[in-house]
């Protein structure tokens, strides 16, 4: 792997995290059940990914199917966690993922956990705690457990996607959205009919096309070029962007702790990514 390829992978993963972070902003506009939102968002995203692939290749290998299932389960678990615990708890508990990824990747991918990863994990943990210090606590035991479980399945998703670094991992994402759409829309048949407005339609289209569809293409590009633990670490910058969207949409300025915590996370992830990219280029 050359330095340019690794750098492009880091940038693509950062862009992926940026797009993932806009979910909350658009979801607030949609007064639908979370499963209905998840289902239709995945349906639209699946169409976008299918148009990109044109002729998807489904070979039914273990990594392809396992990554699809892991991503679908992660999306559904995160929705369930948000319904049964606080949003802050759901976010921070899901992002224990890089710790899981480091160990799972070491076993299944034989990708060594580097010193920069360990140092970054420590600083990221501190940054996350600072960002959500005033919002943590409370929430149900079930919701907190679901959030941690979603972090575990999220980690497996990164690892199984990385297993396909020499192939085309985008098909796994397409399959995962087909599964999520089937579950979400299927469940919607037993829920009150969603209130359809132009705002809701526009928001669900933005979620499907940009927030999930485009990010899936970027993620598939990134995971072929950087390790699973590096990708998962970079994904941690997703919640850092959330206060920015709240500020732009509602005018609520983030507090000093949130700004400090976000800065620590960005610096830690950037430094680890730079060190790891240089190390990979020298191998």
Backbone as JSON, one array per atom type, in Angstrom:
{
  "sequence": "XXXXXXXXXXXXXXXXXXXXXXXXXXXXXXXXXXXXXXXXXXXXXXXXXXXXXXXXXXXXXXXXXXXXXXXXXXXXXXXXXXXXXXXXXXXXXXXXXXXXXXXXXXXXXXXXXXXXXXXXXXXXXXXXXXXXXXXXXXXXXXXXXXXXXXXXXXXXXXXXXXXXXXXXXXXXXXXXXXXXXXXXXXXXXXXXXXXXXXXXXXXXXXXXXXXXXXXXXXXXXXXXXXXXXXXXXXXXXXXXXXXXXXXXXXXXXXXXXXXXXXXXXXXXXXXXXXXXXXXXXXX",
  "N": [[0.84, -1.2, 0.0], [0.6, 2.21, -0.91], [1.55, 5.53, 0.21], [-0.17, 7.51, -0.73], [-2.52, 6.11, -1.36], [-3.32, 5.18, 1.19], [-3.74, 7.66, 2.43], [-5.87, 8.65, 0.92], [-7.76, 6.8, 1.66], [-8.1, 7.43, 4.38], [-9.15, 10.05, 4.16], [-11.54, 9.49, 2.76], [-12.86, 7.95, 4.68], [-13.16, 9.82, 6.72], [-14.89, 11.6, 5.44], [-17.05, 9.91, 5.2], [-17.81, 9.56, 7.91], [-18.54, 12.19, 8.42], [-20.82, 12.45, 6.79], [-22.44, 10.48, 7.94], [-23.01, 11.77, 10.3], [-25.03, 13.63, 9.87], [-27.47, 12.52, 10.19], [-29.18, 12.78, 12.49], [-30.06, 15.43, 12.26], [-31.76, 15.47, 10.01], [-33.56, 13.44, 10.66], [-35.02, 14.53, 12.74], [-36.83, 16.09, 11.41], [-38.65, 14.37, 10.4], [-41.62, 13.0, 11.27], [-42.04, 10.21, 11.95], [-42.29, 6.7, 12.83], [-39.32, 5.24, 14.19], [-38.54, 2.74, 13.0], [-39.89, 2.84, 10.58], [-38.66, 5.01, 9.38], [-36.01, 4.01, 9.23], [-36.44, 1.84, 7.5], [-37.4, 2.97, 5.03], [-35.35, 4.75, 4.48], [-33.22, 2.98, 4.05], [-34.23, 1.64, 1.82], [-34.17, 3.62, -0.2], [-31.44, 4.2, -0.15], [-30.44, 1.75, -0.97], [-31.22, 1.71, -3.66], [-29.62, 3.79, -4.67], [-27.03, 2.72, -4.25], [-27.22, 0.46, -5.86], [-27.45, 1.63, -8.39], [-24.91, 2.68, -8.56], [-23.3, 0.38, -8.53], [-24.33, -1.03, -10.68], [-24.01, -3.69, -11.97], [-24.19, -5.74, -9.64], [-22.22, -8.14, -7.83], [-22.97, -11.02, -6.38], [-21.62, -13.36, -4.48], [-21.98, -14.86, -2.3], [-20.15, -15.35, -0.26], [-18.67, -15.94, 3.0], [-17.63, -13.49, 4.31], [-19.02, -11.52, 2.79], [-21.79, -11.97, 3.27], [-21.82, -11.98, 6.07], [-20.94, -9.37, 6.73], [-23.06, -7.9, 5.69], [-25.22, -8.76, 7.28], [-24.27, -7.97, 9.82], [-24.17, -5.16, 9.57], [-26.88, -4.54, 9.07], [-28.08, -5.48, 11.43], [-26.79, -3.8, 13.26], [-27.82, -1.25, 12.56], [-30.55, -1.59, 13.19], [-30.41, -2.28, 15.91], [-29.35, 0.1, 16.94], [-31.39, 1.9, 16.47], [-33.33, 0.78, 18.15], [-31.99, 1.09, 20.61], [-31.95, 3.86, 20.87], [-34.57, 4.3, 21.43], [-34.9, 3.3, 23.94], [-33.05, 4.23, 25.73], [-31.07, 7.13, 26.66], [-30.16, 9.49, 24.06], [-27.51, 10.34, 24.14], [-26.29, 8.32, 25.7], [-26.7, 6.16, 23.95], [-25.1, 6.86, 21.76], [-22.44, 7.16, 22.82], [-22.01, 4.67, 23.98], [-22.23, 2.97, 21.8], [-19.95, 3.69, 20.47], [-17.88, 2.38, 21.72], [-16.95, 0.7, 20.04], [-14.37, 0.78, 18.51], [-12.6, -0.41, 20.33], [-13.49, -3.06, 20.51], [-13.1, -3.67, 17.8], [-10.33, -3.53, 17.5], [-9.41, -5.82, 18.86], [-10.9, -7.91, 17.66], [-10.14, -7.59, 15.02], [-7.44, -8.16, 15.23], [-7.49, -10.88, 15.72], [-9.08, -12.07, 13.63], [-8.26, -10.81, 11.26], [-5.59, -10.61, 11.43], [-4.4, -8.17, 11.76], [-2.27, -6.06, 13.29], [-2.57, -4.46, 16.46], [-1.6, -1.29, 16.79], [0.68, 0.95, 18.52], [-0.1, 3.61, 18.19], [-2.84, 3.31, 17.83], [-3.72, 2.4, 20.33], [-3.01, 4.55, 22.02], [-4.58, 6.55, 20.83], [-7.15, 5.52, 21.31], [-7.36, 5.82, 24.09], [-7.32, 8.64, 24.37], [-9.52, 9.29, 22.78], [-11.59, 8.1, 24.24], [-11.51, 9.72, 26.53], [-12.15, 12.2, 25.37], [-14.76, 11.7, 24.4], [-16.1, 11.27, 26.82], [-15.86, 13.82, 27.95], [-17.35, 15.34, 26.1], [-19.97, 14.35, 26.42], [-20.48, 14.49, 29.1], [-22.36, 15.95, 30.64], [-24.71, 14.87, 29.79], [-24.78, 12.18, 30.07], [-25.81, 9.18, 31.83], [-28.73, 7.9, 33.54], [-31.36, 6.53, 31.53], [-32.44, 3.32, 30.31], [-31.55, 0.03, 31.49], [-31.83, -1.97, 29.57], [-31.76, -0.48, 27.17], [-29.17, 0.62, 27.29], [-27.69, -1.72, 27.2], [-28.37, -2.64, 24.65], [-27.2, -0.64, 23.13], [-24.44, -1.04, 23.6], [-24.25, -3.58, 22.49], [-24.81, -2.93, 19.87], [-22.49, -1.58, 19.29], [-20.71, -3.69, 19.31], [-21.62, -5.3, 17.14], [-21.25, -3.42, 15.15], [-18.5, -3.28, 15.1], [-17.82, -5.85, 14.17], [-18.87, -5.53, 11.64], [-17.07, -3.68, 10.43], [-14.78, -5.3, 10.43], [-15.54, -7.55, 8.85], [-16.06, -6.25, 6.47], [-13.52, -5.32, 5.88], [-12.29, -7.72, 5.35], [-12.88, -8.05, 2.75], [-11.17, -6.57, 1.24], [-9.75, -7.01, -1.07], [-11.66, -7.36, -2.9], [-14.99, -6.49, -3.78], [-16.55, -4.7, -1.55], [-18.91, -3.26, -1.51], [-21.22, -4.56, -2.28], [-21.98, -5.94, 0.01], [-22.96, -3.9, 1.61], [-25.14, -3.13, 0.11], [-26.74, -5.44, 0.33], [-27.17, -5.34, 3.11], [-28.79, -3.11, 3.38], [-30.99, -3.94, 1.97], [-31.93, -5.92, 3.68], [-32.48, -4.36, 5.98], [-34.4, -2.61, 4.97], [-36.45, -4.43, 4.36], [-37.12, -5.37, 6.94], [-37.73, -2.96, 8.31], [-39.76, -1.68, 6.7], [-41.55, -3.76, 6.57], [-42.27, -3.98, 9.29], [-43.54, -1.56, 9.5], [-46.02, -1.92, 8.39], [-47.59, -2.75, 10.4], [-47.79, -0.64, 12.03], [-48.98, 2.69, 12.95], [-50.06, 4.64, 10.15], [-47.59, 6.56, 8.43], [-47.2, 10.13, 8.63], [-47.32, 11.87, 5.81], [-45.5, 14.43, 4.45], [-44.22, 17.22, 2.52], [-41.84, 18.07, 3.62], [-41.06, 15.82, 5.15], [-40.77, 13.9, 3.13], [-38.71, 15.04, 1.6], [-36.67, 15.03, 3.51], [-36.33, 12.28, 4.07], [-35.5, 11.44, 1.6], [-33.06, 12.81, 1.38], [-31.67, 11.57, 3.45], [-31.55, 8.92, 2.5], [-30.24, 9.16, -0.02], [-27.9, 10.81, 0.32], [-26.92, 10.79, 3.09], [-26.81, 8.04, 3.71], [-26.58, 6.54, 1.26], [-24.48, 7.79, -0.4], [-22.48, 7.85, 1.56], [-22.05, 5.14, 1.94], [-20.78, 4.36, -0.41], [-18.4, 5.8, -0.2], [-17.4, 4.66, 2.15], [-16.97, 1.98, 1.39], [-14.91, 2.4, -0.39], [-12.96, 3.43, 1.34], [-12.45, 1.34, 3.24], [-11.02, -0.52, 1.88], [-8.52, 0.45, 1.85], [-7.49, 1.2, 4.32], [-6.85, -0.05, 7.65], [-9.16, -2.07, 9.64], [-9.44, -1.23, 12.35], [-8.38, 1.35, 12.2], [-10.23, 2.59, 10.49], [-12.56, 2.39, 12.07], [-11.81, 3.95, 14.23], [-11.59, 6.48, 13.02], [-14.24, 6.85, 12.38], [-15.28, 7.62, 14.77], [-15.3, 10.36, 14.87], [-17.75, 11.1, 14.05], [-19.87, 11.74, 16.09], [-18.74, 14.13, 16.9], [-19.35, 16.04, 15.04], [-22.05, 16.43, 15.48], [-22.85, 18.49, 17.44], [-22.28, 20.71, 15.86], [-24.21, 20.63, 13.8], [-26.52, 20.94, 15.34], [-26.07, 23.5, 16.29], [-26.1, 24.99, 13.88], [-28.71, 24.47, 12.98], [-30.45, 25.01, 15.14], [-29.29, 27.02, 16.57], [-28.04, 26.57, 18.96], [-25.3, 26.91, 20.81], [-22.43, 24.86, 21.28], [-21.14, 23.7, 24.45], [-18.24, 24.5, 26.52], [-17.0, 22.13, 27.36], [-17.89, 20.29, 25.43], [-16.71, 21.35, 23.12], [-14.0, 21.15, 23.8], [-13.74, 18.38, 24.21], [-14.41, 17.45, 21.64], [-12.3, 18.55, 20.18], [-10.1, 17.15, 21.25], [-10.7, 14.54, 20.39], [-10.62, 14.82, 17.56], [-7.94, 15.61, 17.15], [-6.58, 13.38, 18.23], [-7.49, 11.25, 16.58], [-6.68, 12.18, 14.07], [-3.87, 12.35, 14.38], [-3.25, 9.63, 14.94], [-4.09, 8.49, 12.53], [-2.36, 9.66, 10.67], [0.16, 8.71, 11.54], [-0.27, 5.96, 11.27], [-0.77, 5.77, 8.52], [1.7, 6.5, 7.45], [3.24, 4.42, 8.47], [2.06, 2.23, 7.18], [2.68, 2.81, 4.57], [5.36, 2.36, 4.49], [5.62, -0.3, 4.66]],
  "CA": [[0.0, 0.0, 0.0], [1.4, 3.43, -0.91], [1.12, 6.61, 1.1], [-1.31, 8.22, -1.34], [-3.7, 5.25, -1.22], [-3.72, 5.23, 2.59], [-4.26, 9.01, 2.7], [-7.2, 8.72, 0.31], [-8.64, 6.0, 2.51], [-8.39, 8.23, 5.58], [-10.05, 11.15, 3.77], [-12.84, 8.92, 2.43], [-13.5, 7.54, 5.93], [-13.56, 11.05, 7.42], [-16.07, 12.08, 4.74], [-18.12, 8.98, 5.58], [-18.24, 9.93, 9.26], [-19.2, 13.49, 8.28], [-22.16, 12.21, 6.25], [-23.2, 9.76, 8.96], [-23.38, 12.67, 11.4], [-26.18, 14.49, 9.57], [-28.7, 11.74, 10.35], [-30.06, 13.37, 13.5], [-30.61, 16.7, 11.77], [-32.87, 15.18, 9.1], [-34.55, 12.59, 11.33], [-35.88, 15.39, 13.54], [-37.85, 16.67, 10.54], [-39.57, 13.3, 10.01], [-42.43, 12.57, 12.4], [-42.42, 8.81, 11.69], [-41.7, 5.71, 13.74], [-37.93, 4.99, 13.8], [-38.42, 1.6, 12.08], [-40.36, 3.29, 9.27], [-37.57, 5.84, 8.85], [-34.9, 3.11, 8.88], [-36.82, 1.03, 6.36], [-37.46, 3.75, 3.78], [-34.0, 5.27, 4.25], [-32.44, 1.91, 3.46], [-34.76, 1.36, 0.49], [-33.63, 4.63, -1.11], [-29.98, 4.0, -0.2], [-30.19, 0.56, -1.79], [-31.34, 2.1, -5.08], [-28.43, 4.58, -4.99], [-25.89, 1.81, -4.33], [-27.44, -0.39, -7.03], [-27.11, 2.45, -9.56], [-23.45, 2.8, -8.57], [-22.73, -0.92, -8.87], [-24.9, -1.44, -11.98], [-24.11, -5.14, -12.0], [-23.62, -6.26, -8.39], [-21.78, -9.54, -7.85], [-23.25, -11.7, -5.12], [-21.0, -14.69, -4.51], [-22.42, -15.57, -1.11], [-19.05, -15.71, 0.62], [-18.93, -15.62, 4.41], [-17.48, -12.06, 4.62], [-20.05, -10.7, 2.14], [-23.05, -12.15, 3.99], [-21.63, -11.6, 7.47], [-20.89, -7.91, 6.79], [-24.43, -7.42, 5.44], [-26.03, -9.03, 8.48], [-23.75, -7.15, 10.91], [-24.59, -3.77, 9.38], [-28.34, -4.46, 9.25], [-28.36, -5.64, 12.87], [-26.31, -2.58, 13.92], [-28.79, -0.17, 12.32], [-31.78, -1.87, 13.92], [-30.1, -2.18, 17.34], [-29.15, 1.5, 17.31], [-32.74, 2.47, 16.52], [-33.96, 0.28, 19.38], [-31.3, 1.69, 21.75], [-32.38, 5.25, 20.98], [-35.93, 4.32, 21.96], [-34.94, 2.76, 25.29], [-32.08, 4.92, 26.59], [-30.86, 8.48, 26.17], [-29.4, 9.56, 22.82], [-26.09, 10.43, 24.48], [-25.85, 6.98, 26.07], [-26.7, 5.31, 22.76], [-23.96, 7.23, 20.93], [-21.14, 6.89, 23.44], [-21.86, 3.23, 24.21], [-21.97, 2.33, 20.51], [-18.59, 3.98, 20.04], [-16.82, 1.56, 22.31], [-16.62, -0.16, 18.9], [-12.95, 0.62, 18.15], [-11.93, -1.35, 21.25], [-13.85, -4.38, 20.0], [-12.5, -3.86, 16.47], [-8.9, -3.76, 17.68], [-9.18, -7.22, 19.25], [-11.48, -8.81, 16.65], [-9.29, -7.47, 13.84], [-6.18, -8.85, 15.49], [-7.74, -12.33, 15.65], [-9.63, -12.51, 12.35], [-7.57, -10.21, 10.11], [-4.14, -10.61, 11.71], [-3.93, -6.78, 11.71], [-1.75, -5.75, 14.61], [-2.99, -3.24, 17.15], [-0.39, -0.48, 16.91], [0.76, 1.85, 19.67], [-0.9, 4.81, 17.92], [-4.24, 2.97, 18.03], [-3.97, 2.33, 21.77], [-2.97, 5.93, 22.54], [-5.76, 7.26, 20.31], [-8.33, 5.02, 22.01], [-7.4, 6.44, 25.41], [-7.72, 10.04, 24.22], [-10.9, 9.33, 22.25], [-12.47, 7.82, 25.37], [-11.57, 10.94, 27.35], [-12.88, 13.21, 24.62], [-16.18, 11.35, 24.4], [-16.61, 11.51, 28.17], [-15.98, 15.27, 28.12], [-18.42, 15.83, 25.25], [-21.29, 13.92, 26.87], [-20.48, 14.41, 30.56], [-23.58, 16.51, 31.22], [-25.88, 14.18, 29.26], [-24.72, 10.76, 30.39], [-26.55, 8.77, 33.01], [-30.12, 7.61, 33.25], [-31.54, 5.55, 30.47], [-32.75, 1.99, 30.81], [-30.53, -1.0, 31.39], [-32.02, -2.63, 28.29], [-31.27, 0.41, 26.11], [-27.71, 0.7, 27.38], [-27.17, -3.0, 26.72], [-28.55, -2.67, 23.19], [-26.21, 0.27, 22.55], [-23.15, -1.73, 23.63], [-24.35, -4.66, 21.52], [-24.69, -2.33, 18.53], [-21.07, -1.3, 19.12], [-20.05, -4.96, 18.99], [-21.97, -5.68, 15.77], [-20.62, -2.41, 14.3], [-17.1, -3.69, 14.99], [-17.78, -6.99, 13.25], [-19.13, -4.98, 10.3], [-15.8, -3.15, 9.93], [-13.86, -6.41, 10.21], [-16.0, -8.34, 7.7], [-15.87, -5.42, 5.27], [-12.08, -5.3, 5.62], [-11.95, -9.01, 4.78], [-13.15, -7.98, 1.31], [-10.33, -5.48, 0.72], [-9.28, -7.34, -2.42], [-12.84, -7.56, -3.75], [-15.93, -5.36, -3.83], [-17.37, -4.76, -0.33], [-20.14, -2.47, -1.63], [-22.36, -5.48, -2.36], [-22.41, -6.24, 1.38], [-23.77, -2.77, 2.08], [-26.41, -3.23, -0.62], [-27.51, -6.5, 0.98], [-27.57, -4.91, 4.45], [-29.91, -2.18, 3.27], [-32.14, -4.73, 1.56], [-32.43, -6.55, 4.91], [-33.04, -3.33, 6.85], [-35.63, -2.13, 4.33], [-37.47, -5.46, 4.53], [-37.55, -5.39, 8.34], [-38.34, -1.68, 8.67], [-41.02, -1.46, 5.98], [-42.45, -4.83, 7.01], [-42.81, -3.6, 10.6], [-44.4, -0.38, 9.31], [-47.36, -2.37, 8.02], [-48.32, -2.98, 11.65], [-47.7, 0.61, 12.79], [-49.83, 3.76, 12.4], [-49.57, 5.16, 8.87], [-46.77, 7.77, 8.62], [-47.75, 11.4, 8.14], [-46.51, 12.23, 4.66], [-45.44, 15.85, 4.12], [-43.1, 17.51, 1.62], [-40.63, 18.11, 4.44], [-40.68, 14.46, 5.5], [-40.31, 13.24, 1.91], [-37.4, 15.61, 1.27], [-35.69, 14.6, 4.51], [-36.04, 10.85, 3.91], [-34.72, 11.34, 0.36], [-31.7, 13.25, 1.7], [-31.07, 10.52, 4.25], [-31.27, 7.76, 1.67], [-29.3, 9.43, -1.12], [-26.64, 11.41, 0.76], [-26.43, 10.35, 4.39], [-26.52, 6.6, 3.71], [-26.13, 6.06, -0.05], [-23.15, 8.31, -0.73], [-21.52, 7.44, 2.59], [-21.75, 3.73, 1.71], [-19.8, 4.31, -1.51], [-17.15, 6.3, 0.37], [-16.92, 3.69, 3.13], [-16.45, 0.83, 0.65], [-13.63, 2.85, -0.93], [-12.01, 3.61, 2.44], [-12.1, 0.12, 3.97], [-10.08, -1.27, 1.06], [-7.23, 1.13, 1.9], [-7.01, 1.36, 5.7], [-7.22, -1.18, 8.51], [-10.48, -2.0, 10.26], [-9.41, -0.42, 13.56], [-8.18, 2.75, 11.78], [-11.51, 3.07, 9.97], [-13.49, 2.55, 13.18], [-11.35, 5.11, 15.01], [-11.96, 7.7, 12.3], [-15.7, 6.97, 12.47], [-15.62, 8.23, 16.06], [-15.51, 11.8, 14.73], [-19.16, 11.34, 13.72], [-20.58, 12.54, 17.09], [-18.11, 15.45, 17.06], [-20.05, 16.97, 14.16], [-23.44, 16.63, 15.89], [-23.1, 19.83, 17.99], [-22.24, 21.69, 14.77], [-25.51, 20.64, 13.14], [-27.48, 21.52, 16.28], [-25.82, 24.94, 16.3], [-26.55, 25.57, 12.61], [-30.16, 24.33, 12.82], [-31.22, 25.55, 16.26], [-28.59, 28.14, 17.18], [-27.55, 26.19, 20.28], [-23.83, 26.82, 20.78], [-21.91, 23.81, 22.15], [-20.45, 24.18, 25.63], [-16.77, 24.42, 26.52], [-16.61, 20.72, 27.46], [-18.14, 19.66, 24.14], [-15.68, 21.83, 22.2], [-12.71, 20.57, 24.21], [-13.79, 16.94, 23.93], [-14.36, 17.28, 20.2], [-10.95, 18.87, 19.72], [-9.24, 16.04, 21.65], [-11.01, 13.4, 19.5], [-10.13, 15.1, 16.21], [-6.47, 15.59, 17.18], [-6.14, 12.0, 18.47], [-7.77, 10.45, 15.39], [-5.82, 12.67, 12.98], [-2.48, 11.94, 14.65], [-3.14, 8.18, 14.76], [-4.25, 8.2, 11.1], [-1.13, 10.07, 9.99], [1.22, 7.77, 11.92], [-0.57, 4.66, 10.69], [-0.62, 5.87, 7.06], [3.15, 6.46, 7.18], [3.72, 3.08, 8.77], [1.57, 1.34, 6.11], [3.39, 3.13, 3.32], [6.73, 1.87, 4.59], [5.62, -1.77, 4.7]],
  "C": [[0.88, 1.25, 0.0], [0.77, 4.5, -0.05], [-0.11, 7.32, 0.58], [-2.59, 7.41, -1.17], [-4.23, 5.28, 0.22], [-4.33, 6.58, 2.95], [-5.66, 9.18, 2.12], [-8.21, 7.93, 1.12], [-9.05, 6.75, 3.77], [-9.38, 9.35, 5.26], [-11.45, 10.63, 3.46], [-13.58, 8.5, 3.7], [-13.95, 8.75, 6.74], [-14.82, 11.64, 6.77], [-17.28, 11.21, 5.06], [-18.69, 9.35, 6.94], [-19.01, 11.25, 9.24], [-20.64, 13.3, 7.78], [-23.03, 11.43, 7.24], [-23.76, 10.72, 10.01], [-24.61, 13.52, 11.13], [-27.51, 13.78, 9.78], [-29.68, 12.41, 11.31], [-30.76, 14.62, 13.03], [-31.83, 16.45, 10.9], [-33.96, 14.34, 9.77], [-35.51, 13.42, 12.16], [-37.03, 15.98, 12.71], [-38.96, 15.65, 10.24], [-40.31, 12.77, 11.23], [-42.98, 11.16, 12.14], [-41.81, 7.93, 12.76], [-40.27, 5.43, 13.26], [-37.76, 3.81, 12.83], [-38.87, 1.97, 10.67], [-39.28, 4.13, 8.6], [-36.42, 4.95, 8.38], [-35.21, 2.32, 7.62], [-36.78, 1.8, 5.05], [-36.11, 4.38, 3.46], [-33.14, 4.22, 3.56], [-32.92, 1.55, 2.06], [-34.18, 2.33, -0.54], [-32.13, 4.45, -1.27], [-29.64, 2.8, -1.08], [-30.27, 0.86, -3.28], [-30.11, 2.87, -5.52], [-27.22, 3.66, -5.17], [-26.0, 0.9, -5.56], [-27.09, 0.35, -8.32], [-25.6, 2.6, -9.7], [-22.8, 1.49, -9.05], [-23.11, -1.37, -10.28], [-25.1, -2.95, -12.05], [-23.46, -5.74, -10.76], [-23.28, -7.74, -8.51], [-21.99, -10.14, -6.47], [-22.7, -13.12, -5.21], [-21.3, -15.48, -3.25], [-21.3, -16.02, -0.19], [-19.39, -15.33, 2.06], [-18.75, -14.14, 4.72], [-18.59, -11.19, 4.02], [-21.37, -10.78, 2.91], [-22.94, -11.65, 5.43], [-21.6, -10.08, 7.63], [-22.29, -7.32, 6.6], [-25.29, -7.58, 6.68], [-25.59, -8.13, 9.64], [-24.2, -5.7, 10.78], [-26.08, -3.61, 9.59], [-28.7, -4.55, 10.73], [-27.93, -4.4, 13.64], [-27.32, -1.45, 13.78], [-30.05, -0.37, 13.14], [-31.56, -1.79, 15.44], [-29.97, -0.73, 17.79], [-30.48, 2.23, 17.38], [-33.43, 2.07, 17.82], [-33.32, 0.91, 20.62], [-31.75, 3.13, 21.97], [-33.79, 5.38, 21.55], [-35.97, 3.93, 23.43], [-33.87, 3.31, 26.22], [-31.9, 6.33, 26.03], [-30.01, 8.46, 24.89], [-27.9, 9.59, 23.09], [-25.53, 9.06, 24.87], [-25.72, 6.08, 24.85], [-25.46, 5.58, 21.91], [-22.64, 6.78, 21.57], [-20.93, 5.39, 23.67], [-21.64, 2.49, 22.9], [-20.51, 2.53, 20.1], [-17.52, 3.44, 20.97], [-16.33, 0.6, 21.22], [-15.15, -0.31, 18.58], [-12.19, -0.32, 19.07], [-12.21, -2.78, 20.8], [-13.11, -4.67, 18.69], [-11.01, -4.18, 16.57], [-8.62, -5.24, 17.97], [-9.71, -8.2, 18.2], [-10.61, -8.79, 15.39], [-7.97, -8.2, 14.01], [-6.34, -10.36, 15.33], [-8.12, -12.76, 14.23], [-8.85, -11.99, 11.14], [-6.05, -10.26, 10.24], [-3.56, -9.2, 11.53], [-3.53, -6.36, 13.12], [-2.33, -4.45, 15.16], [-1.73, -2.43, 17.43], [-0.47, 0.44, 18.13], [-0.11, 3.09, 19.44], [-2.4, 4.56, 18.1], [-4.58, 3.0, 19.53], [-3.99, 3.72, 22.38], [-4.2, 6.7, 22.11], [-7.03, 6.82, 21.03], [-8.48, 5.66, 23.38], [-7.89, 7.89, 25.31], [-9.14, 10.19, 23.68], [-11.9, 9.07, 23.38], [-12.63, 9.03, 26.27], [-12.35, 12.04, 26.66], [-14.36, 12.96, 24.59], [-16.81, 11.63, 25.76], [-16.82, 13.0, 28.41], [-17.17, 15.82, 27.34], [-19.8, 15.55, 25.84], [-21.43, 13.88, 28.38], [-21.8, 14.88, 31.18], [-24.84, 15.75, 30.78], [-25.91, 12.7, 29.59], [-25.49, 10.45, 31.66], [-28.0, 8.54, 32.65], [-30.21, 6.57, 32.16], [-31.79, 4.18, 31.06], [-31.6, 1.03, 30.62], [-30.61, -1.7, 30.04], [-31.44, -1.78, 27.16], [-29.76, 0.52, 26.1], [-27.06, -0.59, 26.87], [-27.27, -3.12, 25.21], [-27.51, -1.78, 22.5], [-24.82, -0.37, 22.51], [-23.13, -2.86, 22.6], [-24.23, -4.12, 20.1], [-23.24, -1.95, 18.25], [-20.3, -2.55, 18.73], [-20.34, -5.38, 17.53], [-21.36, -4.69, 14.76], [-19.15, -2.78, 14.06], [-16.94, -4.87, 14.03], [-18.02, -6.53, 11.81], [-17.85, -4.46, 9.67], [-14.85, -4.29, 9.56], [-14.26, -7.22, 8.98], [-15.89, -7.55, 6.4], [-14.39, -5.4, 4.89], [-11.61, -6.63, 5.02], [-12.1, -9.0, 3.25], [-12.29, -6.91, 0.63], [-9.81, -5.75, -0.69], [-10.43, -7.58, -3.39], [-13.68, -6.31, -3.81], [-16.86, -5.44, -2.62], [-18.71, -4.03, -0.43], [-21.38, -3.36, -1.73], [-22.88, -5.84, -0.97], [-23.31, -5.14, 1.91], [-25.13, -2.79, 1.39], [-27.31, -4.29, 0.03], [-28.01, -6.07, 2.35], [-28.76, -3.96, 4.39], [-31.16, -2.89, 2.76], [-32.78, -5.39, 2.79], [-33.13, -5.52, 5.81], [-34.36, -2.8, 6.28], [-36.76, -3.14, 4.52], [-38.02, -5.47, 5.95], [-38.31, -4.11, 8.69], [-39.68, -1.46, 8.0], [-42.03, -2.54, 6.36], [-43.08, -4.5, 8.35], [-43.78, -2.43, 10.47], [-45.83, -0.74, 8.96], [-48.24, -2.57, 9.26], [-48.29, -1.75, 12.56], [-48.68, 1.64, 12.2], [-49.22, 4.31, 11.11], [-48.76, 6.43, 9.08], [-47.44, 9.0, 8.01], [-46.84, 11.92, 7.04], [-46.63, 13.72, 4.36], [-44.26, 16.06, 3.18], [-41.79, 17.53, 2.39], [-40.12, 16.73, 4.78], [-40.12, 13.72, 4.28], [-38.92, 13.73, 1.52], [-36.32, 15.12, 2.21], [-35.34, 13.13, 4.33], [-35.25, 10.62, 2.62], [-33.27, 11.73, 0.61], [-30.96, 12.19, 2.51], [-30.65, 9.34, 3.38], [-30.18, 7.99, 0.64], [-27.93, 9.85, -0.6], [-26.1, 10.75, 2.04], [-26.06, 8.87, 4.43], [-25.95, 6.13, 2.37], [-24.73, 6.49, -0.41], [-22.11, 7.86, 0.28], [-21.13, 5.97, 2.41], [-20.68, 3.57, 0.64], [-18.43, 4.75, -1.0], [-16.54, 5.28, 1.35], [-16.31, 2.47, 2.44], [-15.09, 1.15, 0.04], [-12.57, 2.89, 0.17], [-11.52, 2.29, 3.02], [-11.16, -0.77, 3.16], [-8.65, -0.74, 1.23], [-6.66, 1.33, 3.29], [-7.52, 0.2, 6.55], [-8.58, -0.97, 9.15], [-10.47, -1.09, 11.5], [-9.17, 1.05, 13.23], [-9.49, 3.35, 11.29], [-12.5, 3.33, 11.09], [-13.11, 3.73, 14.07], [-11.76, 6.41, 14.34], [-13.46, 7.93, 12.38], [-16.14, 7.64, 13.75], [-15.81, 9.74, 15.95], [-16.95, 12.13, 14.36], [-19.88, 12.16, 14.8], [-19.97, 13.91, 17.34], [-18.85, 16.49, 16.2], [-21.46, 17.3, 14.64], [-23.71, 18.01, 16.51], [-23.07, 20.92, 16.92], [-23.6, 21.79, 14.08], [-26.58, 21.25, 14.04], [-27.33, 23.04, 16.32], [-26.36, 25.61, 15.03], [-28.07, 25.55, 12.48], [-30.95, 25.06, 13.9], [-30.55, 26.74, 16.95], [-28.08, 27.85, 18.57], [-26.03, 25.99, 20.22], [-23.37, 25.71, 21.72], [-21.14, 24.41, 23.32], [-18.95, 23.99, 25.53], [-16.3, 22.97, 26.57], [-16.78, 20.01, 26.12], [-17.07, 20.07, 23.13], [-14.33, 21.21, 22.52], [-12.66, 19.09, 23.89], [-13.7, 16.65, 22.44], [-12.97, 17.53, 19.64], [-9.98, 17.73, 20.05], [-9.44, 14.85, 20.71], [-10.41, 13.62, 18.12], [-8.6, 15.03, 16.15], [-5.96, 14.16, 17.33], [-6.32, 11.14, 17.22], [-6.87, 10.87, 14.22], [-4.38, 12.21, 13.16], [-2.3, 10.44, 14.43], [-3.22, 7.8, 13.29], [-2.98, 8.53, 10.33], [0.01, 9.08, 10.28], [0.99, 6.43, 11.24], [-0.41, 4.66, 9.17], [0.86, 5.8, 6.67], [3.72, 5.07, 7.41], [3.33, 2.1, 7.66], [2.33, 1.54, 4.82], [4.79, 2.55, 3.31], [6.82, 0.36, 4.56], [5.78, -2.34, 3.29]]
}
